[in-house]
Amino acid sequence: MTIDPTIQSKGYTVLSLFDGMSCGQIALKKLGIKVFKYFASEIKPHAIRVTKHNFPDTIHIGDGQFPKDIPISSLMWKPQM
């Protein structure tokens, strides 16, 4: 499997549903995987506070229902032709 050089330089865009305290971001960081944008869906106030403290660039999008103000197409990877 080859990784698109654009993704390697910018990083991945991640959507984490039921994010908790962002264990996904912890794992990605430990693996050395670069993240461009990280969208997190979480409703528990304590978990959100922990995430904001550890990963202040996280974009919180509320509950598990897909938000109306963020078009899903903006989260999807589009291959370059």
C-alpha positions as CSV (number, residue, x, y, z in Angstrom):
1,M,0.0,0.0,0.0
2,T,1.3,3.4,-0.9
3,I,0.4,6.6,0.9
4,D,-0.5,9.7,-1.1
5,P,2.4,12.2,-0.7
6,T,-0.2,15.0,-0.1
7,I,-1.5,13.1,3.0
8,Q,2.0,12.5,4.2
9,S,2.9,16.2,4.1
10,K,-0.4,17.6,5.4
11,G,-1.7,14.8,7.6
12,Y,-5.0,12.9,7.9
13,T,-8.4,14.4,8.5
14,V,-10.0,12.3,11.2
15,L,-13.6,12.0,12.4
16,S,-13.9,10.4,15.8
17,L,-17.4,9.4,16.9
18,F,-17.9,8.9,20.7
19,D,-14.4,10.3,21.1
20,G,-14.1,10.1,24.9
21,M,-10.8,11.6,26.0
22,S,-9.4,11.2,22.5
23,C,-7.6,7.9,22.8
24,G,-7.5,7.9,19.0
25,Q,-5.3,11.0,19.0
26,I,-3.1,9.5,21.7
27,A,-2.6,6.4,19.5
28,L,-2.0,8.4,16.3
29,K,0.6,10.5,18.1
30,K,2.4,7.5,19.5
31,L,2.5,5.9,16.0
32,G,3.8,9.1,14.5
33,I,0.8,9.6,12.2
34,K,0.4,13.2,11.3
35,V,-3.1,14.7,11.8
36,F,-4.3,17.7,9.7
37,K,-7.7,18.1,11.3
38,Y,-9.4,16.1,14.1
39,F,-13.1,16.3,14.4
40,A,-14.5,14.8,17.7
41,S,-18.0,13.9,18.6
42,E,-18.5,13.7,22.4
43,I,-21.1,14.9,24.9
44,K,-19.5,14.1,28.3
45,P,-18.2,17.4,29.7
46,H,-15.2,15.8,31.6
47,A,-14.0,14.0,28.5
48,I,-14.3,17.1,26.4
49,R,-12.3,19.1,29.0
50,V,-9.5,16.4,29.0
51,T,-9.4,16.5,25.2
52,K,-9.3,20.3,25.0
53,H,-6.4,20.3,27.6
54,N,-4.4,17.6,25.8
55,F,-5.3,18.4,22.2
56,P,-6.4,22.1,21.9
57,D,-6.7,22.0,18.1
58,T,-9.5,19.4,18.3
59,I,-12.7,20.5,16.5
60,H,-15.7,19.5,18.7
61,I,-18.9,18.8,16.8
62,G,-21.3,17.8,19.5
63,D,-23.3,14.6,19.9
64,G,-23.2,11.5,17.6
65,Q,-25.8,12.9,15.2
66,F,-24.0,14.4,12.2
67,P,-23.9,18.2,12.6
68,K,-25.9,20.2,10.1
69,D,-23.4,23.0,9.8
70,I,-20.5,20.8,8.6
71,P,-21.0,19.3,5.2
72,I,-19.9,15.7,5.2
73,S,-18.1,16.3,1.9
74,S,-15.6,18.5,3.7
75,L,-14.5,15.6,5.8
76,M,-14.0,13.1,3.0
77,W,-10.8,12.4,1.3
78,K,-10.9,13.1,-2.5
79,P,-8.3,11.4,-4.7
80,Q,-6.4,13.8,-7.0
81,M,-6.9,12.9,-10.6
